Amino acid sequence: MKVIVIGGGPAGMIAAITASKNGNEVTLLEKMRSVGRKLSITGKGRCNITNAININEFMNNIPGNPKFLYSAFNEFNNEETIKFFNSIGVKTKVERGDRIFPESDNALEVVDKLKKEMDKCKVKVVVNCKVNEIVTENGKVKGVMADKFYEADKIILATGGKSYSTTGSTGDGYNLAKSLGHTITDLMPSLVPIETYESKELQGLSLKNVKISIKDNGKEIYDDFGEMLFTHFGVSGPIILSASSHILHIKNVIQKMKDKNIKLYIDLKPALSEEKLEQRLIRDFEKNSRKQFKNCLDDLLPNKMIPYIVKLSNINPQKQIDQITKAERKTLVNLLKNLEFTLKNFRPIEEAIITSGGVNIKEINSKTMESKLVKGLYFAGEIIDVDAYTGGFNLQIAWSTGYVARNK
């Protein structure tokens, strides 16, 4: 059979390899000048291939339609992904959070090995080739119109989302799917920095080993522990990106942000209870009893954060340490354990790592990734309405759906 794969990202490449291994004549069409553009920059250029946690735990890391992925994960899970990459020459290692990376720490190696495997499987790769139309007849695919007509018995649409548009993810696939009658759910930025109403003074500050809690009208809806950073617009970093992926699935979240109902709380000292933190402050204050308040937090906080905390505490910066009251000390403890920011908005989808939303899962057979509307049309990867947290989970979705969208 003739198989056309549209899109040379991770889902498209593994779909092409698998379809070829199953005896099909495969052509991959990529509109950019090379395949794997977005893959080459993932994981800060290191490529977080997948995650080593039990595949059942994956569902806890996929806020966007996890049940749809059960069949795909059962057929091609994270262990099989690691075996596959080892088999094509990519040695892997496990890092903190069970994240799997290539031993080389080089995403370009992953792209290169996938390209070589496609070549070995005799996949014909055509670059600088934008697909303008998927041609159908009597509810079945016939081929695609690009620089010319490419005949096909089956087509795998793996064009990615709308994030990182410079890598080729410009949402073309949504239009192609829509033209064939598919529904596209609301597209939202996921794994994206978040704007806040405060914190501009902290721009450039990076925090490690902090705990965050996000509350909707006072009710906790998300918590995490790890690294984050402050930017000119708000907050970013690993735990913030994962938080964005979770909270975008809250009903009316944009309006709730506009109403200033979504709050971020940072525990700067999660290893210490409030009681132990107060004892620590008492010791520090005794050691620096003759100093002014503004000069006594160096052992406790990064320098850039000290003026911000001093201002929020409402304690006179010039006040001598031995003059600080018990009530003021308790206020400071509460501040360090519950530093509050009001979330304003998500950054634009162009700045997001992935896109939430896409082709409606109700219109896709979860066992085969075939369209329920058009015979011979398959979907793989980010174009589908599924999304996950950081940690290799989104790439595993690409590998699994790309593998399942094969053609025996």
Secondary structure as GFF3:
##gff-version 3
##sequence-region A 1 408
A	DSSP	beta_strand	2	6	.	.	.	ID=ss1
A	DSSP	alpha_helix	10	21	.	.	.	ID=ss2
A	DSSP	beta_strand	25	29	.	.	.	ID=ss3
A	DSSP	three_ten_helix	39	41	.	.	.	ID=ss4
A	DSSP	alpha_helix	42	45	.	.	.	ID=ss5
A	DSSP	beta_strand	50	51	.	.	.	ID=ss6
A	DSSP	three_ten_helix	55	61	.	.	.	ID=ss7
A	DSSP	three_ten_helix	66	69	.	.	.	ID=ss8
A	DSSP	alpha_helix	70	75	.	.	.	ID=ss9
A	DSSP	alpha_helix	78	87	.	.	.	ID=ss10
A	DSSP	beta_strand	92	95	.	.	.	ID=ss11
A	DSSP	three_ten_helix	96	98	.	.	.	ID=ss12
A	DSSP	beta_strand	99	102	.	.	.	ID=ss13
A	DSSP	alpha_helix	107	120	.	.	.	ID=ss14
A	DSSP	beta_strand	124	126	.	.	.	ID=ss15
A	DSSP	beta_strand	133	137	.	.	.	ID=ss16
A	DSSP	beta_strand	140	145	.	.	.	ID=ss17
A	DSSP	beta_strand	149	151	.	.	.	ID=ss18
A	DSSP	beta_strand	154	157	.	.	.	ID=ss19
A	DSSP	three_ten_helix	165	167	.	.	.	ID=ss20
A	DSSP	alpha_helix	172	179	.	.	.	ID=ss21
A	DSSP	beta_strand	188	190	.	.	.	ID=ss22
A	DSSP	beta_strand	194	196	.	.	.	ID=ss23
A	DSSP	three_ten_helix	200	202	.	.	.	ID=ss24
A	DSSP	beta_strand	206	216	.	.	.	ID=ss25
A	DSSP	beta_strand	219	230	.	.	.	ID=ss26
A	DSSP	beta_strand	234	236	.	.	.	ID=ss27
A	DSSP	alpha_helix	238	247	.	.	.	ID=ss28
A	DSSP	alpha_helix	253	258	.	.	.	ID=ss29
A	DSSP	beta_strand	262	267	.	.	.	ID=ss30
A	DSSP	alpha_helix	274	287	.	.	.	ID=ss31
A	DSSP	three_ten_helix	293	295	.	.	.	ID=ss32
A	DSSP	three_ten_helix	303	305	.	.	.	ID=ss33
A	DSSP	alpha_helix	306	313	.	.	.	ID=ss34
A	DSSP	three_ten_helix	321	323	.	.	.	ID=ss35
A	DSSP	alpha_helix	326	337	.	.	.	ID=ss36
A	DSSP	beta_strand	339	346	.	.	.	ID=ss37
A	DSSP	three_ten_helix	349	351	.	.	.	ID=ss38
A	DSSP	beta_strand	354	356	.	.	.	ID=ss39
A	DSSP	three_ten_helix	361	363	.	.	.	ID=ss40
A	DSSP	beta_strand	377	379	.	.	.	ID=ss41
A	DSSP	three_ten_helix	381	383	.	.	.	ID=ss42
A	DSSP	alpha_helix	393	404	.	.	.	ID=ss43
###
